[in-house]
């Protein structure tokens, strides 16, 4: 993890800071950083919107859990966070786009957020 002072040096000038109970978030463009208030350390990075990176060169925003199973392996839903995790790669999770459709299918819903923690 990175301390907040070093993180600030890497950030652009135009950022949005939001205060939460135990964390504050720093957002810009397609990235959100979660910083622990007490420890003043980076705790999580979340990508969204039009971020162009890929996990293992195969999985990106818009990919599906079916893609994960095909290219990477088994996934599971974490009951506490309601995120999708990989046994082989602890520390990464996926959140799916929910269009609130009655026919929603988790295997084919696009990934909306990818987080590293």
C-alpha positions, 0 to 999 in steps of 0.5 A: 500500500502507498501512503497518502502523501506519496499518492498526492504527488501522483494525482492530477490537479483536478480531483474530487474528494469525498468524505466517508466514515472510515475512508475518503475517496479521490476520484478523477476520470476513470479511477477512484482511490480509497484512502484509510483515514486513520492509517492515511494509506491507500486501501483500494483502487477502483476503475470504471467508465472508459478505463482501457486497461486489462486484467491478465490481458483478457478481462476489462470493463464490459467483459463478463463472468463468462469471459472470466471463466473462459480465460481465467478460471472459476469465480465466486460471489462474496456474500458480504460485499456482493462482489465477484472474486477469483480464488486464484487472484485474491485482491481483485474483485468485479462489480457487474452492471445491473440494469434492473431487468427481470431477466438479469443474468450474472454470467452475461452482465457486463463488468462495470467496476474492477477493484484492486485491494 
